[in-house]
Amino acid sequence: MKKDKSASAGRLTFSIILLLVYSLALPFIMGLVHSSINGRTFAVTFKDIYRYFVLAGIVFCMLLTIEGYIFYRRKDLTRDYKQLGVVLVSVAACYLFAIIFGNFISVFAMPLILSGLLIAMLIDARLALFSNILIDITFFLCYFTVEPDIMLLETVAAILTQAISSSMMIIMLRKHYTRMTFIGSASIIGLAFAVPVAALSGLLKSNFAWLDVLMNGVWAFVSMLLGIALFMVILPLLENLFGMFSDFRLEEICSPESRLMKRLSSEAPGTYNHSLAVGNLAQACAIKIGENPALAKAGAYYHDVGKLKNPLCFTENQSGYNPHDDYIPEVSVYMITDHTGYGAELIRKNKLPDEIADIALQHHGTTPVQYFLNKAKSITDEQLAREQFCYPGPKPQTRVAGIIMIADTVEAATRAQGADRDMRAFREFIHNLIYAKANSGQFSECPLTFKDLQDIEDTLVETIPSLYHQRIKYNIKEK
């Protein structure tokens, strides 16, 4: 516990120092860009040096608030500095493009939606919603500090337009979208929210002209398109820079045409079909408890990819011959349990997300391979070390890994036992499978709650019958 507190304090201290340096650097860069655009020197832009430090202080307070939110409300995001790096790069890109387009085109053309979209896609939608308004307000204060003679009403209206539109788009990102449908939906949001607010600001001017009203709306819509275009360009750059995967990319690696999926379908077809089924279950459970469904689906698709090492050692790939008939139980157990470590290695070798590799490593936790443990007990009177017949772990460390452990177990057991039973017996069957894992301590290291387990149970009971195109036999005598 003391070690964890010390590590957390060390991270927070380093983060504060990093944010302080960044807060001094960003205003300097913004000042240089603004000065070059307006044909004046940096000294003229910051003729009163206190304005530079005021600007740095504003940026620092904004970033410190975001880091405080991450540190105290989302400790699961503090394992490394990737998330903080995404925030810093996103804010810098957003502010610099906003200054460029705001000066060359119109304040309504500033693509302030950029930072919120990047944070939502690469980190977390809740963090993006929290930081979105802060980032926009801070930009207004920065812009006013750099250029005190701005048109106040239009600038406020432009930033309000961006704040509303980006919040709507962040909420929209929680659903499943391909890149093209996302662009289409974003365009609709631009027309529905950005254009009316921008046009209204023109009407509020005492000496308004209809051409100004029209152009404000046009540039507001253009800003949405610019933001989306920049988002699509910068997103893959940040994915490669920080080794992170967006939901778009996670959906793409689930394609049957991806390298490991093609291998799995041809070399281990039984495992491939099992993985697809687990993916459907895991995705539904993730949606139910508020986890990332794209990550759950991708993790499930790749959780058993390690079986490519010895596909015939797993029953779903066998067609009559069972190689374990020729092995002693200890050898069989090794060949079975090795698939978790080999799968994680294979995933990393193919440069897929670390989160997916971790899921492959953790999805069996430290559970025993009961069949071979019983087989060994039946052929010897010696005392057996139970640990030799268990998966090496670690136990699931995240809620998504816990979901996939449950979905994997339930799918395999249901396929073996069949789902053709009355509803009460079926629910009890699922309940026992889940709580057998819970009671053995497999979820002791991940933040799954009893409420989560109940929601997962309900989802599986509802989803599995439709997955296998079978109907549960209801007891018609019960009321």
N, C-alpha and C positions, 0 to 999 in steps of 0.2 A: 504493500500500500504506500509506504514512504517512497519507494522507488518510483511508483507511478506518479505521485504528487511532485516529486523532484523533476521527473521528465516533463510533466505538464508545465511546471513553472519555468523550466529551461526553454521550452518551446515558446511560451508566451513572451519571455524576455527577448529571445532572438527575433520573434515576430515584430515586437515593438521597435527594436533597433532597425530592422529592415523597413518597416513602415515609415520611420522617421527619415531615413535616407531617401526613400522613394518620394516622400512628400516634399522634400527639398528639390529633387531632380525633376519631377513632373511639371511644376510651375515654370521652371527654367526652360524646359523644352517647349511648353505651351507658349511662353513669352517669345521665344525665338521664332516659332512658326507664325504667331500672330504678327510679329514685327516684320518679318519678311514679306508676308502677304500684303501688309499695309504700307510697305516701302519706308519703314523707319527703323531706327536702331533699337536694340534691346534696352539701352539706357533711357530712351524716350518712353518706352512702354512702362518701365518701372522707374520713372524719374524720382518717385518717392519710394525709397527702399523698403519702407515699412509695408507697402502694398505687397511686395514679394513675400515677406514673412507672414503676412495675414493670409495670403493665398495658400502658402505651405501649411499653415495651421489649420485652415479649413479642410484641406485634403487629408491631413493627418487625423483630424477628429472623425471624419467620415469613415476612413479605413479602419481606425481603431474600433469604431462602433461595430463594423462588420466583423472584424476579427473577434471582438468580444462575443458577438452572437454565435459565431462558429465555436468558440472555446467553451462557452457555458451552455449553449443549447444543442449543439451538434458535435459532441466530442468524438463521434465516430468519423468525423471528417478531419481529425487532427493527427492521424497516423503519420502523415508526411506533409510536405509543403506544396504538393501539387495544387491543391485547392486554392491556397493563398496565391500561388503563382498565376493561376487562371484569373483570379479577381484582379490582380495588379495589371496584367497584360490587357485584360478586357477593358478596364477603366481607361488605361492609357490610349488604347486604340480608339475607343469611343470618343474621348475628349479631343483627340487630335483630328479625327475625321470631322467631328462636329464643328471645330474651329474653321477648318478648311472650307467645308460646304456652306457653313453659316456666313462666311465672309465673301466667298466667290459667287454664291447663288442667292440664298435667302435664309433667314433664321429658321424658317419653317422647313428647310431642307436638311436640317441637322439630324443625322441618324442616331439619336440617343437610345433607340431601342436595342442597339448592338450589344452593349454590356450585359443587359438583363437576359437576352437570349443565350449568350455564350455561357453565362453562369448557370442558367436553368438547364441547359443541355448537358454541360460537362460536370456540374456539381449537384445542384439540388434546386427544385422549383421554389420551395419555401424560402431558401436563402436568397434566391433571385428576387422574389416578391418583396422580401424585407429590405434588400439593398437597392432595389430599383429606384424607389422614391428618393432615398438618400443620395444616390449617384446623380440623379437629375437635379435635385436642389443644390447640391454642391457645385455642379457645373454652372448653374445660373449664377451663383455667388462668384465663382472663378471668372466667368465671362464678364460679369459686371465689374470685377476688380481690374481685369485687363483692359476693358473698354468701357469706361464709365458713361460714355455718351450714347449708349445703346438705346434703341426705342423700347422702353420698358414694357408697354402693353403687349406689343408683338412678341417680345422675347418670352414673357411670362406665358402667353398663349401657346407659343411654340413648344415650350418645355412641358406645359400641362398636356398638350396633345400627345407628346411622346410618352409621357408617364402613363396616361390612360391606355394608349395603344399597346405599349410594351407589357403592361400588367395583363391585359387581355390575352396577349400572345403567349405569355408565360403560363397562364392558366390553360391555354389551348395545348401547350406542349405536353401536358400530363396525359393527353390521349395519344393514340397511335397514329402517326402520320408518316407517309413517305415524303421524300423531299418535294415532289411536285404538288402533292395535296397540301402540304404545309405552305408552300408559296401561294397557292390559290386561296387558302383560308386567310393567310396574312393580308392578301389584297382586299378581301372582303372586309376585314377588320379596319383596314385603312380607309375604305370608303365609308364604313359605318360610323367610325369614331374620329379618325384624324381629320378628315375633310370638313365635317360639320363644325368642329371646335375651331379649326383654323379660319374657316369662313366667318364664323360668328365674331371672332376677334376683329375682323375687318369692319364689320357692321357697327362695332362699339366705338370706333374712332369718330371723333366729332366731324372731321372732314373726309369721311370715307368716300371711296370711289368704287363702283362696281367692278372695275378691272382689278383693283387691289383685292377685293373679296374673292374674286375668281382665282387670281394667282396664288393667294394664300392657300386655298384649298388644293390647287394643283401641286404646289410645292410640298404640302403636307403629305399628299399621296406619294409623290416622288421620294420623299424621305423614307417612307415605308419600304419602297422598292430598293432604295439604296441600302437601307439597313439589312434587308434580307440578302441582297447580293453580297455585301461585305461579310455577313454572317456565314454564308455558304463558302466563301473563300477562306476566311480566317479559321473557321471550325476545324477543318482537317489539319491546318498548320499547328493549332494548339493540341490536337489529338496526338500528332507526331512529336511535338516538343515536350509534352508532359506525359506521354505514354498513356493517354486516357482514350476512352471510346465513348462516343455519343450514342444515343438511342438509335439514330439513323444507322450508324456503323454496326451496332449490335444486331439490328435487323438484317443487315446485309450479310454478316458472317453466318447467319442461320440459313442462308440460301443452300439448297441442295447442290449448287454448283461450287460452293467453297471447298477448298482442298481437302480438309479433314472430313467434311460431311460426305464427299464423294468416296473417299476411302472407306468410311464406316459403312456406307450403303452397299458397297461392292464386296468388302472383305468380312463384314460382320453384320449382315442384313437384319438378324434378329435384334441385335443391340441397337441398330439404327431405328427400327420401328419402336422399340421400347423407349428410346430417347425422345422421339417425337411425341409419344404419348405423355411422358413425364413433363415435356415442355408445355403441353397444353394445360396440364394440371397445375404446374408451378406458376404459370402465367396467371391463371384464374385466382389462385391463392394469393399471389403478390398484389393483384388489384384489390382484393378483398381487405387486406391488412395495410394497404397504403405503401407497399414497397414498389420498387422499379420493375414493372412487368417485362420490359425488354431484357433486363439483366437476368431475371429469373428464367426467361425462355432460353436465352443464350447459354446460361449456366447449365440448364437441364439438357440441352442439345449436346453439350460437350462433356457432361459429367462422367460418362463411361467410355470416353474415347481411348482410354488406356487399355481397353480390352482388345485393341488392334494388335497388341503384342502376342496374345494367344487366344484368338477368337473362339476356337473349338473347346476351350476349357470352360466356357459359359453355356449353360443349358439352352438359352434362347438361340444359339447359333448351331446347335447340334442336330443331327438328323440320323439318329440311330446309335452311332458310335460315341462312347463317352470315354475320353482319354484318362479320366480319373480312376477308371477301373484298373488301370495299370500302375497307379501311383499309390504310395503310402500317404496317409492323411496329412502328414507334415509338409510333404511336397505340394500336395493339392492346395493346402491353405496358402502357401507362399505364392503359388501361381494365381490364386484368386485375389489375394490382398495386394499383390504387386500392381494391380491395375490403377490404383489411386495415385500412387507416386509417379508411375510411368505416364499416366494421363496428364498430370500437371507439368511434367517435363516436356511432353509432346506439345502441349498448348503453348508453353513459353517459347519453345523452339520455333513454332510457327508464328510468333510475335502477336499472339492474341492477348486480351487483357489479363492482367494479374488476378483480377477478381474471379475470372472464370477458372484460372489454374487453381486458385485457392478452393473454389467450390469442388473441383475434381478431387482435390486432396482431402477435403473434409467431409464429403457427403456420406461416408460410412462411419465417421467418428472413430470410436474405439470399440465398436460392437464386435462380438465374436462371430465367426463363421460356424454357426451352431451344428450344421450337418456334419462337418468333418470333425468337430470336437466330439460329437456323439459317436461317430464312427471310430475314432481313436480310442474312446473309452470302452467300446465294445470288443476291441481286439487286444487290450492290455489291462493288466491289473495294477500297473505302476501309477504313481501319482503324476498327473499331467499339469504342466504350467498353463493355466488358462490364457495368459498373455500371449503364448505362442500361437494361439488360434484366433487372435483378435486383429483387427485392422490397426495399423500404427497410429492413426489419427493425423492431425489433431481433431478435436471435436469441432462442430460448426462454430464459427466465430461471428457470423452475421445472420440476420433474420432470413436473408435469401438462401444462404447455405442450409439453414434449418428447414426452410420450406422444401428445398430439393431433397434433403434426407427423407422427409416425410413422404413427398410425392413419389420418390423412387421406391420406397418400401411398399407403399399402398398400391402403386401400379403393378409391381411385380406380384404381390400377394393376391390382388384381385384377378389378375390375368390367370394365375394358377388355380385359384379357388372358384373363380367365376363370380359375376355380379348378379346372378339369377337367384335372388332371395327376397324375403319380405323386408320392408323398410326398417322395422325395428332391429332385426337381426343384422341387416347390412350396416346400419349406423353403429351398432355395438361392435361389429367386426372392425370398422374403420377406427373407432374410438380406442379399442384395445391395441391396435397397431401403433397409433400415435403415442399413447401413454406408456406403452412398453419402452419406447425410446426415452420419453421424458423421465420415467421412474428409474431408468438406468443411468441417468445423469448426462445424457447426450446433449441436452440443451443448456447445460450449466454455464457455458462460456459464451452464449449468444443471447441477445436481448429479446427473445421470444417470451411473451407473457401468456398467462393462462387464457386471457381473452383472445390473443392471437391464435392459440391452439384450438379454441372453440370455433373461431371463424374459419380456420383452415379445415377443420372437421366438417363444418356445414357446407363449405364450398366443394369438398371432395364428394360428399354424399350427393350433392346436386349434380356435379359434373360427370362423375364416372359412368353412370348409366347411359348418358347421351354419347359419351366417348366411345363406348363399345356397341352403341346402337341396340342396347337391350333395355327392357323395362324391368324395374324392380317389382316384385310381386308384393302388392299391398294386401294386408289382412283386412278383407272387406267386413269382417265381423266387428272390427274395432271402430269406435267412434271418437 
